[in-house]
Amino acid sequence: MKKKYKNTGTLEELILSSLKTDEDIKEWLTISFEEFIEDDDIVAFSKTLEYAIKAKNFINEISSDKNILQNNFYAMCDGREQLQVNTILKIIKELGYSLRIY
């Protein structure tokens, strides 16, 4: 007999529920950036930034304060446009974090 599971929500809801604190978000971004350095998957890293922005409820602030139009931002997040390094750094800074190389 198959077990039946209640609808537990979407993957996005699961991820966002695990990003409750700044420490959670920093760890999420750090791990993703390290993976990006290894595999060069900008789409995956863009998704990580998107979830971090959503977790901090910064979508409107990011798109208006840093001259990143919402349509362009979503195009970057879903891989239709490639993120530029300066855009990545602006988003990370706006989220209240910095990039450390060691």
Secondary structure, DSSP 8 states (H G I E B T S, - for coil): ----------HHHHHHHH--SHHHHHHHHHHHHHHHHHH--HHHHHHHHHHHHHHTT-HHHHHHHTS--HHHHHHHHTTSS---HHHHHHHHHHTT------
